[in-house]
Amino acid sequence: MVSEYWNAVSVTYETAPTGSCERKHALPAGQYRIDVPVYASPEDALAKTGARIATQTFTLPVAGDTLPVALGVSP
């Protein structure tokens, strides 16, 4: 099991006098989907080849702020 932090926001960039400004906006409640590439070997991951995709559909907000994604199987 691996825990990965994800912030449920969309990010926009705006031009500012000193460069650019990053603005984060909370995603609205609703249905979303995450697709996670799963590789058979570290070499495949480095080459980004031969991945299968583990898919999880979920609704925000997520209870307990935790979303388990099963990487062993995908619907």
C-alpha positions as CSV (number, residue, x, y, z in Angstrom):
1,M,0.0,0.0,0.0
2,V,1.2,3.5,-0.8
3,S,-0.4,6.7,0.4
4,E,-0.2,9.7,-2.0
5,Y,-1.4,13.1,-1.0
6,W,-3.6,14.9,-3.6
7,N,-5.2,18.3,-3.2
8,A,-8.6,18.4,-4.8
9,V,-8.1,21.8,-6.6
10,S,-7.9,23.2,-10.1
11,V,-5.0,25.5,-10.8
12,T,-5.0,28.6,-12.9
13,Y,-2.0,30.8,-13.8
14,E,-2.2,34.5,-14.2
15,T,0.4,37.0,-15.4
16,A,1.7,39.3,-12.7
17,P,4.1,42.2,-12.7
18,T,6.8,40.0,-11.2
19,G,6.1,36.9,-13.3
20,S,3.1,34.7,-12.8
21,C,0.6,33.9,-10.1
22,E,-0.8,30.5,-9.3
23,R,-4.3,30.4,-8.0
24,K,-5.9,27.3,-6.6
25,H,-9.7,26.7,-6.7
26,A,-11.4,24.0,-4.7
27,L,-13.1,21.5,-7.0
28,P,-16.9,21.6,-6.6
29,A,-18.8,18.6,-5.2
30,G,-19.6,16.1,-7.9
31,Q,-18.4,13.0,-9.7
32,Y,-14.8,12.6,-10.8
33,R,-12.5,9.9,-12.1
34,I,-8.9,9.1,-11.5
35,D,-6.8,7.0,-13.9
36,V,-3.5,5.6,-12.5
37,P,-1.0,3.9,-14.8
38,V,0.4,0.7,-13.4
39,Y,3.6,-0.7,-14.8
40,A,4.9,-4.3,-14.7
41,S,8.5,-3.3,-14.0
42,P,10.6,-0.2,-13.0
43,E,12.0,-0.3,-16.5
44,D,8.5,0.0,-18.0
45,A,7.7,2.9,-15.6
46,L,10.9,4.7,-16.6
47,A,10.1,4.2,-20.3
48,K,6.4,4.9,-19.7
49,T,5.5,1.8,-21.8
50,G,3.3,-1.2,-21.2
51,A,1.1,0.3,-18.6
52,R,-2.4,-0.8,-17.7
53,I,-4.7,1.7,-16.2
54,A,-6.4,1.4,-12.8
55,T,-9.6,3.5,-12.8
56,Q,-11.6,4.8,-9.9
57,T,-14.8,6.9,-10.1
58,F,-15.6,8.9,-6.9
59,T,-17.7,11.7,-5.6
60,L,-16.3,14.8,-3.9
61,P,-16.3,15.5,-1.1
62,V,-14.8,12.1,-0.1
63,A,-15.8,10.8,3.3
64,G,-12.8,11.0,5.7
65,D,-10.7,12.8,3.0
66,T,-9.4,9.4,1.9
67,L,-9.9,7.7,-1.4
68,P,-8.6,4.1,-1.7
69,V,-7.7,3.1,-5.3
70,A,-7.3,-0.6,-6.0
71,L,-4.3,-1.0,-8.3
72,G,-4.5,-4.7,-8.5
73,V,-7.7,-4.7,-10.6
74,S,-9.6,-2.1,-12.6
75,P,-13.3,-2.2,-13.5
